[in-house]
Amino acid sequence: MNALIEYRQACEADTPLILSFIKKLAEYENLLHEVEATEKEIRQSLFCDDPKAFCVIAEHEGKPVGFSVCFYNYSTFQGKSGIYIEDIYVEPAFRGHGIGKGFFSYLAKKAVAEDCGRVQWWVLDWNESSIEFYKKLGAKAMDEWTVYRLEGEPIRKLAEAA
């Protein structure tokens, strides 16, 4: 099936498709209730003059079967940008056919072409099939790091205090 898969940069017309993939991924992760994104917000962040992220679409015989949303981060230690994979999703019927690996290959080629120092992402600790897949790619778990996040009201309170 891999020969029939094409990867392409998303365009503005893909906005409804991207939102539908976001919702499918959130449903898979039991987080659908957390999706607040709208088509307008996706359009503004992915397809504006100064995009904050980019999206790659996988197609099988012209039919969209997966997506990945990424953005650039920066490593002060490397002195280089990197690509951070925010989300990656493949339709269940198309899993196990190399599409996920194709996404990583596409992003690795982009990282090499743009002289990025790394490609990184998070994975939910219960997602054993993905963890095994990532290990087979040669990815290394960063177990010594703990992720922290500010969002919503705590951000607003901190902004007001400054």
N, C-alpha and C positions, 0 to 999 in steps of 0.2 A: 504494500500500500504506500510506502514512503515515496516512491517515484511519482505518485499522483498528488502528493502534498506540495503546495506552494505556500511560501511565507511572504507577506508583504506588509509594508508600513500602512497603518490605517489612515483613512482620509475622513474628512468631516461628514461625508454621507454615511459613514459607519457608526455614527454616534448612537442611534437606537440599538444597533447590534452590540456595541460595547456595553451599554447599560444592561442589556439582557444577559450577556455573559457574566457581568458583575453579580447580578441577582442569582444566576445559577450557581456561581461559585459560593456566594454567601449561603445559599440554601444547603449546599453540600457540607459547608462548615458549620451548619446550624447557627448562622449569624444573619439570616435574612432580615431580622428585626433591626439590625444595626445599619442597614443600607439607607443612606440619606441622599446619595448622589442623584442628580437629575440630568436629563439630557443637556440642559442649558449649562450646568456646571462642567460636565464632561467636555462639551464643545469649547467652553471658555478656557479650560486648562490644557486641553490637548491640541486645539486647532487655532489658537490665537497667534498674535505676532511674536509673543515670547512664551512658547509652550513650557509648562512646568513638568510635563511628562510626555511619553510617546507610547504608542500601542502597535503591536504586531498581531496580524491576523493570520491564522492557518486555514487554508482552504483545501478541501478534497474535491477534485473535479469541479472547482468553482463554487462549492458550497462551504460557507464558514463552519469550521468544526472546533475552533479554539482561539484563544487570545492570550496575550501577555501585555501587561501594562508595566512600564519601567520608568525610571527617572535617573538622572545623574546625581551621584554623591561625590564626595571628595575625601581622599586620604591625605592627611598632613604628613604622615610618615612616608608615604610613597611620593608625595608631591604630584599626584595625578588624580584625575577624575576616575570614577568607577561607574558601573551600571548596577543599579539596584532594581531587582525584580519585585515589584509590589504584588502582582498577581499573575498567576498562570493557570489556565483552565483548558481542559480538553473534554469535549462531549463524551459521556460514558461509552457510547457505542464505538468510539474511535480510540479509546485508550488501549495501550498494549501494542500499538502498531508503530511506535517510534516517533510519534508526533511531538511528545514532550521533549525527547532528545533533540528533535529538529529545532524546537524553540531555543534550546540551550546552545545548539550549534550556531544558529542565526545570531544570537546575542553575543556569543564568543567571537564570531567573525567581526561583528560590529565593534566590540571592545578592542580587538587587535587592530582593526583599521583606524580606530580613533585614539590609539595609544592609551587606553584605559588600563589601570593597574589591577582591577578586579571586577568580578561579577559576584554579587551576593544577594541573599534573600533570607527570609524566615520561613520556618515550617512549624505547623502546630505539632506538639509533641505526641499526640495520639495518631497522627497520620503516618503509620508505619510503612505503608506501601510507597509513599513519596520519599520518606527517609531512606528506604532501601534503594530506590531509584537514584537519589542524589549521591549516595555512597558509591554506586556503580559508575557514576559519572566522574568520580574522583573528588567530589566535594568533601570538605572537612567541616564538621560541626564546631561551632565556636562556643563550646560549653562553659568556658571561663567567663563569658560575658552575660550580664543580666540586662534585659531590655526594660527601659522605663519610658513612660509616655505621659504627657500632659495633653488634655483635650477639654473642650467645652468650658464649663464654669471655672475650673482651676486656672486655665490660660487667661481668661478674662480678669480674674482676681489678681493674678500676678502682673498683668499688663497695667492694671489700675494702680498697683502698689509702686510701680517703677517711676 
